[in-house]
Amino acid sequence: MKQILHIISSPRVEVSASRKLGNSVVEKIQQKYPDSIVKERDLTKKPVPLLEEVHINTFFSPAESHSTEQQSINTYSENLISELHEADIIVIDSPMYNFSVPATLRAYFDFTSRAGYTFKYDENGPKGLLNNKKLYIAFTSGNIYSEGPYQIYDSNVPYIKNIFGFYGVSDISVFRAEGLAIPGIMESSLEKAIESIVID
Protein backbone atom coordinates (compact mmCIF):
# COMPACT_ATOMS: atom_id res chain seq x y z
CA MET A 1 0.00 0.00 0.00
CA LYS A 2 1.43 3.35 -1.10
CA GLN A 3 1.05 6.59 0.82
CA ILE A 4 0.71 9.49 -1.61
CA LEU A 5 1.14 13.14 -0.61
CA HIS A 6 -0.34 15.55 -3.15
CA ILE A 7 0.89 19.14 -2.69
CA ILE A 8 -1.12 21.78 -4.55
CA SER A 9 0.21 25.32 -4.91
CA SER A 10 -1.92 27.08 -7.53
CA PRO A 11 -4.27 29.78 -6.18
CA ARG A 12 -6.57 29.08 -9.12
CA VAL A 13 -9.04 26.21 -8.88
CA GLU A 14 -11.37 25.36 -11.76
CA VAL A 15 -9.14 26.76 -14.51
CA SER A 16 -5.83 25.67 -13.00
CA ALA A 17 -3.80 23.62 -15.49
CA SER A 18 -1.36 22.51 -12.80
CA ARG A 19 -4.19 21.11 -10.68
CA LYS A 20 -5.53 19.20 -13.67
CA LEU A 21 -2.08 17.82 -14.49
CA GLY A 22 -1.33 16.98 -10.86
CA ASN A 23 -4.70 15.26 -10.43
CA SER A 24 -3.99 13.20 -13.54
CA VAL A 25 -0.64 12.11 -12.08
CA VAL A 26 -2.36 11.04 -8.86
CA GLU A 27 -5.03 9.16 -10.83
CA LYS A 28 -2.36 7.28 -12.79
CA ILE A 29 -0.61 6.37 -9.53
CA GLN A 30 -3.89 5.09 -8.11
CA GLN A 31 -4.43 2.99 -11.21
CA LYS A 32 -1.04 1.36 -10.66
CA TYR A 33 -1.50 1.07 -6.89
CA PRO A 34 -5.27 0.63 -6.32
CA ASP A 35 -4.92 0.33 -2.55
CA SER A 36 -2.94 3.56 -2.21
CA ILE A 37 -3.98 6.30 0.21
CA VAL A 38 -3.89 9.94 -0.92
CA LYS A 39 -3.36 12.85 1.44
CA GLU A 40 -3.88 16.29 -0.09
CA ARG A 41 -2.07 19.39 1.10
CA ASP A 42 -3.69 22.36 -0.66
CA LEU A 43 -1.49 25.35 0.09
CA THR A 44 -4.14 27.75 -1.16
CA LYS A 45 -6.89 26.50 1.14
CA LYS A 46 -4.48 26.20 4.07
CA PRO A 47 -1.54 28.52 3.30
CA VAL A 48 1.69 28.21 5.22
CA PRO A 49 2.62 31.52 6.91
CA LEU A 50 5.33 33.65 5.36
CA LEU A 51 8.55 33.28 7.33
CA GLU A 52 8.90 35.79 10.17
CA GLU A 53 11.43 36.33 12.96
CA VAL A 54 9.40 34.33 15.47
CA HIS A 55 9.46 31.32 13.14
CA ILE A 56 13.22 31.51 12.59
CA ASN A 57 13.86 31.91 16.31
CA THR A 58 11.69 28.85 16.94
CA PHE A 59 13.49 26.69 14.39
CA PHE A 60 16.92 27.60 15.77
CA SER A 61 16.27 27.31 19.49
CA PRO A 62 15.91 24.26 21.78
CA ALA A 63 12.38 23.00 22.34
CA GLU A 64 12.67 23.29 26.12
CA SER A 65 13.04 27.06 25.81
CA HIS A 66 10.01 27.59 23.58
CA SER A 67 7.18 29.89 24.54
CA THR A 68 3.60 28.72 24.05
CA GLU A 69 3.55 30.46 20.65
CA GLN A 70 6.79 28.81 19.63
CA GLN A 71 5.53 25.40 20.71
CA SER A 72 2.56 25.88 18.38
CA ILE A 73 4.83 26.97 15.52
CA ASN A 74 7.14 24.01 16.02
CA THR A 75 4.28 21.52 16.14
CA TYR A 76 2.84 22.98 12.94
CA SER A 77 6.18 22.63 11.15
CA GLU A 78 6.70 19.11 12.48
CA ASN A 79 3.27 18.06 11.19
CA LEU A 80 4.12 19.27 7.67
CA ILE A 81 7.41 17.39 7.81
CA SER A 82 5.72 14.24 9.14
CA GLU A 83 3.54 14.16 6.03
CA LEU A 84 6.69 14.09 3.90
CA HIS A 85 8.24 11.30 5.96
CA GLU A 86 5.08 9.21 5.85
CA ALA A 87 4.68 9.49 2.07
CA ASP A 88 6.08 6.91 -0.32
CA ILE A 89 5.19 9.08 -3.32
CA ILE A 90 5.02 12.88 -3.44
CA VAL A 91 3.24 14.79 -6.19
CA ILE A 92 3.74 18.56 -6.45
CA ASP A 93 1.66 20.80 -8.70
CA SER A 94 3.94 23.68 -9.62
CA PRO A 95 2.81 26.36 -12.08
CA MET A 96 5.43 28.83 -13.29
CA TYR A 97 5.02 32.16 -11.47
CA ASN A 98 7.47 34.87 -12.50
CA PHE A 99 10.09 32.29 -13.42
CA SER A 100 9.78 30.48 -10.08
CA VAL A 101 7.31 28.69 -7.81
CA PRO A 102 4.18 30.26 -6.27
CA ALA A 103 4.78 32.01 -2.94
CA THR A 104 2.63 29.37 -1.23
CA LEU A 105 5.10 26.65 -2.22
CA ARG A 106 8.13 28.70 -1.22
CA ALA A 107 6.57 29.28 2.20
CA TYR A 108 5.97 25.54 2.50
CA PHE A 109 9.65 24.85 1.87
CA ASP A 110 10.62 27.45 4.48
CA PHE A 111 8.72 25.42 7.08
CA THR A 112 9.94 21.99 5.95
CA SER A 113 13.63 22.70 5.31
CA ARG A 114 14.93 22.05 8.80
CA ALA A 115 18.14 20.45 9.99
CA GLY A 116 17.43 17.31 11.97
CA TYR A 117 14.10 16.83 10.19
CA THR A 118 14.48 16.72 6.40
CA PHE A 119 18.30 16.84 6.36
CA LYS A 120 21.19 16.76 8.78
CA TYR A 121 24.85 17.68 8.93
CA ASP A 122 27.62 15.22 9.70
CA GLU A 123 31.39 15.17 9.17
CA ASN A 124 30.81 14.85 5.43
CA GLY A 125 28.43 17.79 5.19
CA PRO A 126 24.66 17.81 4.61
CA LYS A 127 22.74 14.54 4.25
CA GLY A 128 19.09 14.14 3.25
CA LEU A 129 16.68 12.33 5.54
CA LEU A 130 13.82 11.68 3.11
CA ASN A 131 15.20 8.57 1.47
CA ASN A 132 13.57 5.96 -0.77
CA LYS A 133 10.78 8.24 -1.98
CA LYS A 134 9.48 9.08 -5.43
CA LEU A 135 8.73 12.66 -6.47
CA TYR A 136 6.55 13.68 -9.42
CA ILE A 137 6.45 17.34 -10.45
CA ALA A 138 3.44 18.56 -12.45
CA PHE A 139 4.78 21.70 -14.09
CA THR A 140 2.76 24.16 -16.16
CA SER A 141 3.74 27.38 -17.89
CA GLY A 142 2.57 29.89 -20.46
CA ASN A 143 5.94 29.84 -22.22
CA ILE A 144 8.33 26.98 -23.01
CA TYR A 145 11.16 26.52 -20.51
CA SER A 146 12.31 22.92 -20.99
CA GLU A 147 14.40 23.97 -24.00
CA GLY A 148 15.22 26.97 -26.14
CA PRO A 149 16.18 30.54 -25.23
CA TYR A 150 13.98 30.73 -22.13
CA GLN A 151 15.35 27.60 -20.47
CA ILE A 152 17.74 29.70 -18.37
CA TYR A 153 14.75 31.52 -16.87
CA ASP A 154 13.37 28.37 -15.24
CA SER A 155 13.85 28.72 -11.49
CA ASN A 156 10.86 26.47 -10.85
CA VAL A 157 11.67 22.84 -11.66
CA PRO A 158 15.42 23.13 -10.85
CA TYR A 159 14.53 24.74 -7.52
CA ILE A 160 12.16 21.93 -6.51
CA LYS A 161 14.70 19.34 -7.63
CA ASN A 162 17.40 21.02 -5.57
CA ILE A 163 15.20 21.23 -2.48
CA PHE A 164 14.22 17.58 -2.62
CA GLY A 165 17.72 16.52 -3.60
CA PHE A 166 18.89 18.20 -0.41
CA TYR A 167 16.16 16.25 1.42
CA GLY A 168 17.60 13.01 0.01
CA VAL A 169 15.08 12.42 -2.81
CA SER A 170 16.82 11.49 -6.06
CA ASP A 171 14.06 9.64 -7.91
CA ILE A 172 12.29 12.55 -9.60
CA SER A 173 10.07 12.70 -12.70
CA VAL A 174 8.70 15.85 -14.32
CA PHE A 175 5.61 16.16 -16.49
CA ARG A 176 5.33 19.47 -18.34
CA ALA A 177 2.39 21.28 -19.89
CA GLU A 178 4.19 24.19 -21.54
CA GLY A 179 3.26 26.90 -24.00
CA LEU A 180 -0.19 27.35 -22.46
CA ALA A 181 -0.24 30.98 -23.65
CA ILE A 182 1.15 30.35 -27.14
CA PRO A 183 -1.39 29.98 -29.98
CA GLY A 184 -0.91 26.77 -31.88
CA ILE A 185 0.57 25.06 -28.80
CA MET A 186 -1.84 25.99 -26.04
CA GLU A 187 -4.73 24.08 -27.56
CA SER A 188 -3.17 20.66 -27.00
CA SER A 189 -0.38 21.22 -24.46
CA LEU A 190 -2.21 20.02 -21.38
CA GLU A 191 -3.72 17.03 -23.15
CA LYS A 192 -0.28 15.97 -24.44
CA ALA A 193 1.21 16.38 -20.97
CA ILE A 194 -1.47 14.16 -19.46
CA GLU A 195 -0.91 11.56 -22.17
CA SER A 196 2.83 11.59 -21.39
CA ILE A 197 2.33 10.51 -17.77
CA VAL A 198 4.09 7.25 -17.01
CA ILE A 199 4.28 5.95 -13.46
CA ASP A 200 7.47 4.01 -12.84
N, C-alpha and C positions, 0 to 999 in steps of 0.2 A: 504493500500500500504506500503510495507516494503522497507526501505532504507538499502542496503547491502554495506558494505565496505570490499573489498577484498584486503588484504595486502600480497604482494608477496616478498619473501626475497632471493630466490635462484638466484645466478648469472648464473646458467645454464638455457637454454631455452627449446630446443626441447627434450632433454633427461632428463629433470628434473622430478623426480618422485613426488616431493612436489607440483610442479605446476599442474601436472595431477590430483593429489589427491585433491588439493584445488579447481581446476576447477570443479571437480566432485561434491564437496560439494556445490559449488555455483549453479550448474545445478540442484541439488536436491532441493535446496531452491527455485529456480525459478519455479520448477514443483509444489511445494506446494503453492507458492505465485506468480502466473503468472503475476501480475501487479507490481512486485517488480522492483526497480531501482538499478542497480549495479554500484558502483564507484570503479575503480581499482587504487590501489596505488602500483606501481611496484618499489620497492626500488633499483632495479638494473638499470632500465632505468633512474630513477630520484633519485639518492642516497642522503640521508641526510648527511650533513657534519659531520665529526668526531668532537667531542666536543673540543673546544678550549677556551682559557681564555676570549676572547671577547664574546663568547656565554654565558659563566657562568656569566660574569659581566652584561650582558644584562638581563638575567633571574632574577638576584638578585638586580636590581636597578629600581627605579621608572621611569615610561615611560616618564615623563616630562623632565628627565635629559638625555634621550637617544640622541646619535649622529645620524647622518643620517644612518650610517652603522648599528647601533644598532636598529634603527626603522625598517630597512629591515629584520634583524634577528628576531625581535620580531613578525613581521607580518607573516613571514614564519612559525615560530613555532605555532602561533595562528591558521593559516590555517590548519596545520596538526591536531591540537586539535579539530578544528571545525568539521572536517570530522568524528572524533570519536563521538562527541556529536550528530551529525546529524544522525548517523547510528542506526538502530534498531538491525541489525545483523552484526557481525564482523567475518570475516573469515581470519585466518592467516596461510599461508603456512610456515612451519618451519622445514627445514631439519636439521639433527644433524651435527654440525660442531665442531669437537674437544670437544665433550661432551656438547656443548652449542649451542646458536643460531648464525646465520651468523652475521658478523660485521654490515651489513646493517640494520638488525633488532635492534641490540643493539643501534646503532646511532639514529634510529627512536625513541626508548624509551627515550633516553637522551633528545630529543627535545619535547617529549609529557608529560614527568613526571614533572609537574610544579604545585606547590602549588597555589591554587586559580583558577586552570584550570581543572585539572583532579582529584585533591584531595584538601582538605583543613585541617587546624588544628583548633580545638576548645578546650573547656575545658576538653573534654574527649579524646583528642588525634587526630590522623589523621582520616579523613572521606572521602570516595570516592565520586566523583561527576558524575561518569558515571553510573547512575542507570538504572534499567529496560532494560538492553541490554543482548543479547545472543552472546556468543563467541564460535566459532568452531575453533579448532586447527587441521590443517592437518600436521601431523608429519611423517617424513620419516627418516630411518636410515639404515646403512649397517649392524649393529649388532642389538641385541634384548635388549631393555632397560626397557620394561614395567614390566619385572619380571626376576628372576634369578640373577646370580652373578654380572651382569653389571648394575643392576638397580640403584645402588648408584652413578653411573657415570653420570646419566641423570641430567644435569643442563639446559636442554632445556625446556621441558614441565613444570616442577615445576617453573621455572623462569617466564615463560609467565603467568602462573596461579597466581603467587605472584604479578606480576606487575598489572594485571587486577583486582585482588582481592583488591589491594591497591586503584585502580581507582573506586572501588565500583561494579565491575562485578562479580557476584557469579554463574551465570548460564553458565557453561562451559562444552563443550563436546569435546572429543579428538578422532580423528580417526588416527590409526597408520598403516603405511606400514613399517614393520620392517624386518630385516634380508635380506636386499636387496643385500648384498654381500656374503650371505651364500648359497652355493649350496644345492639344495633340498628344500630351502625355497624361495629363490629369484625369482624363476620362477613364483610363484603365489601370492607373498606377496601383490603387488600393487592391483591386481585384487580382492583379498579377502578384502583388506581395502576399496576399492570402493564399494564392495557389502555390507559392514557393515554399510554404511552411513545411518543413520536414522535422519531425521529432526523433532525435537520435538517442 
